[in-house]
Amino acid sequence: MHDWDECLRRASAGNPPPAQDRRRSDERWRVLLSSQCYAIARAKGTEAPFGPDYCPRVEPGRYHCACCAAPLFEAGAGFVSGTGWPSFTQPITDAAVAYHHDHSHGRQRIEVTCNSCEAHLGHVFPDGPPPSGLRYCINAAVLDRLPPGAEIATVGGGCFWCTQAQFQQVDGVYAATCGYAGGHTPDPDYAAVCSGTTGHIEVVQLVFDPQCLPYERLLRLHLASHDPTSRDRQGADVGEQYRSVIFTHDASQETVAQTVLAAAQAASQVPIVTELRPLTCFHRAEYEHQGYFARHSKSAYCQAVIASKLKGDTE
């Protein structure tokens, strides 16, 4: 368990290496993050206390870095500090966060960053409850919460704007994030993926409640939401980045996906071309692609392609 002396020691002597290095250039972070998240995580800003992202109590689940998705804190280590920012007594693992001396604004503080991507999270203070006596004062805007019991699925079926908008309407889906998967370059961007040179597919990663939305039903919804018999094409969107695919996260998901695809093929008179692959890496897409339909619903593409699909029954 970390205590104040350990925080001071690491701030002076250095921090252990992260489980995974997820650092990127500042230019890349600018396009991946919202302006608020960038201002806090990369420019070391501070959100206003009791802001719209603040929750007066720590919700159950696991809290991840909003920049790189590295796990940072468990809800069990959270407490209500009354400060207006989420507060925790311990990080989730020994190397989850890093400590640095902060002499800004004429104060002597210990800054806390994500050890994987170096995102500024907040500060730690020696005025927390026992047993650690620490208060990790963290900006809510740099935290993403994974609810208890939630699972993750990754699917592709054409333009990810459409896939995201469709699943955001499904009961049991906590979050839907546009991204890229299945390629061979380490940090793809939208232009490179569209060029067809990276091998990546436009996908949406879903955080869902398996009690409300079993994985088998989620996959049936996915196959019904696009044409799984069309290879590398959905309507006017043509290219290998638009192929139909299911990326599985474990052996159990693979078994379920095989069963769902077999049933779909038995009911289809033409071949189902949906690919089934294990997920090796998910790359979050640029911020401009997140929630695209909600922000551009009146555009010609959104009206012609996405809005029409949202009016239909997906199962």
Secondary structure, 3 states (H helix, E strand, C coil): CCCHHHHHHHHHHCCCCCCCCCCCCHHHHHHHCCHHHHHHHCCCCCCCCCCCCCCCCCCCCEEEECCCCCEEEEHHHEECCCCCCCEECCCCCCCCEEEEEECHHHCCEEEEEECCCCCEEEEEECCCCCCCCCEEEECHHHEEEECCCCEEEEEEECCHHHHHHHHCCCCCEEEEEEEEECCCCCCCCHHHHHHCCCCCEEEEEEEECCCCCCHHHHHHHHHHCCCCCCCCEECCEECHHHCEEEEECCHHHHHHHHHHHHHHHHCCCCCCCCEEEECCCEEECCHHHCCHHHHCCCCHHHHHHHHHHHHCCCC
